[in-house]
Amino acid sequence: MKRYRYLHTDIGLLEIVEQDQKLVALNFAKYITHPEDGSMLLQEAIWQLEAYFEGKRKYFNLPLKFDCSDFHQEVYKALMDSKYGSTISYKELALLVNKPDASRAIGMAMANNPFLIIVPCHRVIKSDGTLGEYTGGKGVKTKKWLIDHERGILK
């Protein structure tokens, strides 16, 4: 059975989903569509996300259940090791996972990221330094906000 919690943030409403004592999704939502649950894991996710948005947390320590290919999992795990406040290009991320010609596949992994913010796909940019795409919230505007937030520009 899936359990849900929602968090209102400066960049929109986040929906946090738990199943079998692991998070299975963190996405932007337009509305609260499910009854909220008070499980300990969902409450911990709320606390960690609130601390992140307050600028007091730079990483997450939550059990995640990935329902995706091994390649996508490898990309997500490499990205989770990226430095807070930094950016990395699609090409650099491809090199990190030993797939130097997989920049497009990296882009697909970012587009299908089930854990926005926790798996910080907002840190992935184009090789020319431009932001590229972002599927969460209000698109590139949200991506820029997250990068600026991590760099301390919004404080």
N, C-alpha and C positions, 0 to 999 in steps of 0.2 A: 504494500500500500504506500502510495506517495503522500508525503506531507509537505506543506507549503508555509512559507513566511514571506512577508513583503517588507521592503525598506524604502522609504521615501528619501531621496538624496538630491543634491543640487543638480544632478544630471538626469534625473528621472526616477521612476519607480523600478526597483529591482525585485524580481521573483526568485526566491531561493527554494530549491526542491530537494527533498531527502527521500531516500528509499533504502530500506535495510541498513540503517545507521551509517549511510554514506551520502554525501551530496551527489546528486546526479545532474544538476543544472543550476546555473546562475545566469539569468537573462534579464533584459529590460522587458517591462510589461506596460501596456497602456492602462490596464485596469486590474484591480484585485478580482480575480475570477474564481478563486478557490477559498474555502474556509481556512483560516490560519491555525497552525498547530504550535504548541509550546514545547516541542521536544528540546532536550538539552543540546543536541547537535545544531538545530536551527537557531537556538538562542546564542550559542557560541559563534555561529556564522554571523549573526547580527552584530554581536560585540566586536568581532574582528573587522567587519566592514565599516562599522561606525568609527573605530579607531583609525582605519585607513583614511576615511574621508576627513577626519579631524587632523590628519598629518602625524599621527602618533604610532602608526604601524606601517612597516615596509614590506612585510611578507605575510603569508597566510599559512596556518597550520591546521588544515581541515582534511578529513578523509574524503577522497574523491573517487567516484566510480566512473571510469571512462568507458563509454559504449561506442568505440570507434576502432579504426584499424591500428595495427601496431605502429605503423609509420606516424600517424597522427599523434599517438601517445608519446612517441619518442620526441616529436617536435614540441609538444606541449611541455614535456618534462624539461627539455633544454631551455625553453622560453621561461619557465618558472625559475630557472637559475640565473636569468638575466638580472643585471643590477638595477635596483630601484632608481628611478630618475634618469635612466639612460634609454637610448634607442638602439635598435639593431636592424639591419636591412634584411630583406627576404633572402638575398644571396648569402649574407653572413650566417643567417640561421641555417640555410641549406648546408653550408660548409660545416657548421657545428654538428650536424647529424650525419656527416659523411655522405651527403647526396648533393654534390656541387652543381648538378644540373637540374635541381628540383625546385627552383624558385617559384614556379607556377603551382606546384603541388603544395609548397609552403603556404602560398596564398589561399589555396583551397582549405587547408587545415585552419588557417586563421578565420576564414569565413564560416567555418563549421564549429568553432570553439564553443564547447558547452558551458564553459566557466569564465565568462567575461570578467575582467578585473583580476580574478584569482589566477587565471592563466593570462598573463598580461599582453594580449595580442595588440593592445593599443601602442605598445612599444615598438612594433614592427613597422618600418618605413621603407620607402623605395631607396634604391642605391644612390639616386641623385639628391637625396635629402628631403624630398617632398613626402607628405604624410601618407599618400595612397588612400585606400578605401578603409571603411570601418562599418560593420554591420549593426553595431549596437546603438541604442539610444537615438540620437539625432545625427548619426553618421560621423563624418569627419569633424564636425563641431565638437562632438563628445570625445573623440579621440584626442583632439587638441587640448581639451579641458583636462583630460586625464594626464597627458604628458606634462602640461603646465603645472598641474597640481603636484605631481611627483617631483618636479624640479623646484617647487617652492615659489613659483611665480604668482600663484593665486593668494598667497598669504599676505 
